[in-house]
Amino acid sequence: MEFAHRTIQIESLQAKNGFIQLVKNEKGKNFDAFLPKKKDSTETNEKTNYAKLAYKLLNRALNLVPTDMNLENLSLRMNDMGKKATVRLDKLNLIDKNLESSILVQTNTFTQNWRIKGIADPRNKQTDIQFFNIDTVKIKVPYFDERYNIKASFDSIRFKVSNMDMDSGELHLDGFTSISNFTINHPKIASKDVVIKNANFNYNFLFGENFIAIDSSSTVQLNKIKFNPYVSYNNETDKIYTLKIAIPKMKAQDFITSLPDGLFTHFEGMEATGILIIT
């Protein structure tokens, strides 16, 4: 029996007072049945069309995001060999493309209140949301401090998707993302906190039949350092990885003061004059 291809969309969703619990202990995991199984080695080695695959997955995901949503008191509880974390969605409202939510995060080491606010328009494939802490302190990244001894935090994150379009067999995905006062601490990285005050990425991703790329029109800014990256993976005839970075000339002092605090300690306090040219 054949079925016509149909698009499934969720227009409205309301839910309250529920939880999902994920547990891993010496007896195993309670979510093993939901994990993807290993593929049979006898399966065909037919190449993946990256543009079609990415477009299909993104469309399916966006179609499952309601245009009208009201969620209250929903929790995700995790216990990884005693390392516990609870993420409780106190409320989430999506009305007329306006998204606002408040989230309580509790772990063995801290408790915080987070907020997500912005614009979400799943049918037009656009979003512009900001993630920040309701409290006055930085947002701490849960679980990693106990699991990997990595302490990470930030003031806010912004994520924007302005365009998602399939044209002539290529998928274009454009937008902007930024993070402020990102801090990370781990003995193998540096002896003290490493801080990136401001970082942003104007991205233009391209997906083709045989390639995935970050287009050179993309711009990365790290404090006052700006550059245009080009990154690609192509498997048309063989697996080829390409990385190019174009850095325009800039003041030498701006380059030094833009380096992450705590990472290049021998540059701290250094003063320089002139123009820096990197080729």
C-alpha positions as CSV (number, residue, x, y, z in Angstrom):
1,M,0.0,0.0,0.0
2,E,1.4,3.4,-0.9
3,F,0.7,6.6,1.0
4,A,1.0,10.1,-0.5
5,H,3.6,12.3,1.0
6,R,2.0,14.7,3.5
7,T,3.3,17.4,5.8
8,I,2.4,17.1,9.4
9,Q,2.3,20.3,11.4
10,I,1.4,21.0,15.0
11,E,-0.5,24.3,15.3
12,S,-1.3,24.4,19.0
13,L,0.1,22.7,22.1
14,Q,-0.8,22.9,25.8
15,A,0.8,20.8,28.5
16,K,1.4,21.0,32.3
17,N,2.6,19.1,35.3
18,G,4.7,16.3,33.8
19,F,8.3,15.1,33.8
20,I,10.8,12.8,32.0
21,Q,13.4,11.0,34.1
22,L,16.7,9.7,32.6
23,V,18.7,7.4,34.8
24,K,22.1,5.7,34.4
25,N,23.4,3.5,37.1
26,E,25.3,0.3,37.6
27,K,22.3,-1.7,36.3
28,G,22.2,0.2,33.0
29,K,20.1,3.0,31.4
30,N,16.4,3.4,31.5
31,F,16.5,5.0,28.0
32,D,18.4,2.4,26.0
33,A,15.3,1.5,24.0
34,F,15.2,5.0,22.6
35,L,18.8,5.2,21.5
36,P,19.5,4.6,17.8
37,K,20.8,1.1,17.0
38,K,24.0,0.4,15.1
39,K,23.4,0.1,11.4
40,D,23.8,-3.3,9.7
41,S,27.2,-3.4,8.0
42,T,25.6,-5.0,5.0
43,E,23.5,-1.9,4.3
44,T,24.2,0.0,1.1
45,N,27.0,2.6,0.9
46,E,24.9,5.0,-1.1
47,K,26.1,8.6,-0.7
48,T,24.0,11.0,1.3
49,N,22.7,14.1,-0.4
50,Y,23.6,16.6,2.4
51,A,21.3,19.4,1.1
52,K,18.2,17.2,0.9
53,L,18.9,15.5,4.2
54,A,19.5,18.8,6.1
55,Y,16.4,20.4,4.5
56,K,14.2,17.4,5.3
57,L,15.3,17.2,8.9
58,L,15.1,20.9,9.6
59,N,11.6,21.1,7.9
60,R,10.3,18.2,10.0
61,A,11.6,19.7,13.2
62,L,10.1,23.1,12.4
63,N,6.8,21.6,11.4
64,L,6.6,20.0,14.9
65,V,7.1,23.3,16.6
66,P,3.6,24.7,17.4
67,T,2.7,28.3,16.4
68,D,0.7,28.6,19.6
69,M,2.1,27.0,22.8
70,N,1.5,27.1,26.5
71,L,3.6,24.8,28.7
72,E,3.7,24.8,32.5
73,N,5.7,22.9,35.2
74,L,7.4,20.3,32.9
75,S,10.7,18.8,34.1
76,L,13.6,16.8,32.8
77,R,15.3,14.9,35.6
78,M,18.7,13.3,35.0
79,N,20.8,11.0,37.2
80,D,24.1,9.9,35.8
81,M,25.7,7.7,38.4
82,G,24.7,10.1,41.2
83,K,25.4,13.3,39.2
84,K,21.9,14.8,39.3
85,A,20.4,17.7,37.4
86,T,16.8,18.9,37.1
87,V,15.6,21.3,34.4
88,R,12.1,22.5,35.2
89,L,10.2,24.5,32.7
90,D,8.1,26.7,34.9
91,K,6.4,28.3,31.9
92,L,6.7,28.7,28.2
93,N,4.4,30.8,26.1
94,L,4.5,31.3,22.3
95,I,1.8,33.7,21.2
96,D,1.8,35.6,17.9
97,K,5.5,34.6,17.3
98,N,6.5,36.0,20.7
99,L,8.3,33.5,22.9
100,E,8.9,33.8,26.6
101,S,9.9,31.2,29.2
102,S,11.3,30.8,32.7
103,I,13.4,27.8,33.6
104,L,14.6,26.5,37.0
105,V,17.9,24.6,36.9
106,Q,19.0,22.5,39.9
107,T,22.2,20.4,40.2
108,N,24.2,19.0,43.1
109,T,26.3,22.2,43.0
110,F,24.0,25.1,42.1
111,T,20.4,26.4,41.5
112,Q,19.6,29.1,39.0
113,N,16.7,30.7,37.2
114,W,17.0,31.1,33.4
115,R,14.9,32.9,30.8
116,I,14.5,32.6,27.1
117,K,12.8,35.5,25.3
118,G,12.4,36.6,21.6
119,I,10.7,35.8,18.3
120,A,10.0,32.3,17.0
121,D,8.3,31.9,13.7
122,P,8.6,28.2,12.7
123,R,6.4,28.4,9.6
124,N,8.5,31.1,8.0
125,K,11.7,29.4,9.3
126,Q,12.9,32.4,11.3
127,T,13.8,33.0,14.9
128,D,15.6,35.5,17.1
129,I,15.9,34.5,20.8
130,Q,18.0,35.4,23.7
131,F,19.0,33.2,26.6
132,F,20.0,34.8,29.9
133,N,19.7,34.5,33.7
134,I,16.9,36.0,35.7
135,D,19.3,36.4,38.6
136,T,22.2,38.8,38.5
137,V,24.9,36.2,38.2
138,K,26.2,34.4,35.1
139,I,24.4,31.3,33.7
140,K,26.4,28.2,34.7
141,V,26.6,25.2,32.4
142,P,25.2,22.2,34.4
143,Y,26.6,18.7,34.5
144,F,30.0,19.4,33.0
145,D,31.4,20.6,36.3
146,E,30.7,17.3,38.0
147,R,31.3,15.0,35.0
148,Y,34.4,16.6,33.4
149,N,35.6,19.1,36.0
150,I,34.9,21.9,33.5
151,K,33.4,25.1,34.9
152,A,31.7,27.2,32.2
153,S,29.4,30.2,32.4
154,F,28.2,33.2,30.4
155,D,26.0,36.3,30.7
156,S,23.8,35.7,27.7
157,I,23.5,34.0,24.3
158,R,21.6,35.2,21.3
159,F,20.6,32.9,18.4
160,K,19.0,34.2,15.2
161,V,18.0,32.4,12.0
162,S,17.1,34.9,9.2
163,N,17.0,32.6,6.2
164,M,16.5,29.0,5.3
165,D,16.1,28.4,1.6
166,M,16.6,25.6,-0.9
167,D,17.8,27.0,-4.2
168,S,19.1,25.0,-7.2
169,G,19.8,21.9,-5.1
170,E,21.7,23.9,-2.4
171,L,20.4,24.7,1.1
172,H,21.3,28.2,2.4
173,L,21.1,28.7,6.1
174,D,21.9,32.2,7.3
175,G,21.8,34.0,10.7
176,F,23.6,35.4,13.7
177,T,24.7,34.1,17.1
178,S,26.6,35.8,19.9
179,I,27.8,35.1,23.5
180,S,28.9,37.6,26.1
181,N,31.4,37.1,28.9
182,F,31.9,33.4,28.3
183,T,34.1,32.0,31.1
184,I,35.7,28.5,31.2
185,N,37.9,26.9,33.8
186,H,39.8,23.6,33.5
187,P,43.4,22.8,34.6
188,K,44.3,21.5,31.1
189,I,43.2,24.8,29.5
190,A,44.8,27.4,31.8
191,S,45.7,27.9,35.4
192,K,42.9,30.4,35.9
193,D,39.6,31.5,34.3
194,V,39.7,32.0,30.6
195,V,37.2,34.8,29.6
196,I,36.0,35.9,26.2
197,K,34.1,39.1,26.7
198,N,32.3,39.3,23.4
199,A,32.1,36.9,20.5
200,N,29.6,36.8,17.6
201,F,29.2,34.9,14.3
202,N,27.3,36.1,11.3
203,Y,27.0,32.7,9.6
204,N,26.2,31.6,6.1
205,F,26.0,27.8,5.8
206,L,25.8,26.0,2.5
207,F,24.7,22.4,2.0
208,G,25.1,20.8,-1.4
209,E,24.7,17.3,-2.8
210,N,28.3,16.4,-1.9
211,F,29.5,19.1,0.5
212,I,28.9,21.1,3.7
213,A,30.5,24.5,4.0
214,I,30.7,27.7,6.0
215,D,30.8,30.4,3.2
216,S,33.6,33.0,3.2
217,S,30.9,35.7,3.4
218,S,30.5,34.7,7.1
219,T,32.1,36.9,9.7
220,V,33.5,36.0,13.1
221,Q,34.3,38.7,15.7
222,L,36.2,38.0,18.9
223,N,36.3,41.2,20.9
224,K,37.9,43.5,18.3
225,I,39.4,40.7,16.1
226,K,37.3,40.2,12.9
227,F,37.9,37.5,10.3
228,N,36.2,35.7,7.5
229,P,36.3,31.9,7.7
230,Y,35.8,29.4,4.9
231,V,35.3,25.8,6.1
232,S,34.2,22.9,3.9
233,Y,33.9,19.2,3.7
234,N,33.5,17.6,0.2
235,N,33.2,13.9,-0.6
236,E,32.3,14.1,-4.3
237,T,35.4,12.1,-5.3
238,D,37.3,11.8,-2.0
239,K,37.0,13.2,1.5
240,I,38.5,16.7,1.2
241,Y,38.6,19.2,4.2
242,T,39.3,22.9,3.5
243,L,40.0,25.7,6.0
244,K,40.8,29.3,5.0
245,I,40.8,32.3,7.3
246,A,41.0,35.9,6.0
247,I,42.0,38.5,8.6
248,P,42.0,42.1,7.6
249,K,44.7,44.4,8.8
250,M,44.1,45.8,12.3
251,K,45.8,47.7,15.0
252,A,48.4,45.6,16.9
253,Q,47.1,46.8,20.2
254,D,43.5,45.8,19.4
255,F,44.7,42.3,18.6
256,I,46.6,42.0,21.9
257,T,43.7,43.3,24.0
258,S,41.2,41.1,22.2
259,L,42.9,37.8,23.1
260,P,41.0,35.8,25.7
261,D,41.8,36.9,29.3
262,G,43.7,34.2,31.2
263,L,44.8,32.2,28.1
264,F,47.7,34.1,26.8
265,T,49.1,35.5,30.1
266,H,52.4,36.6,28.6
267,F,50.5,39.1,26.5
268,E,48.7,40.7,29.4
269,G,49.7,44.3,30.0
270,M,51.7,44.4,26.8
271,E,51.5,47.6,24.7
272,A,52.1,47.8,20.9
273,T,51.9,50.3,18.1
274,G,51.5,49.9,14.4
275,I,49.3,47.8,12.1
276,L,49.2,44.0,12.2
277,I,48.9,42.2,8.9
278,I,48.3,38.4,8.9
279,T,48.7,36.6,5.6
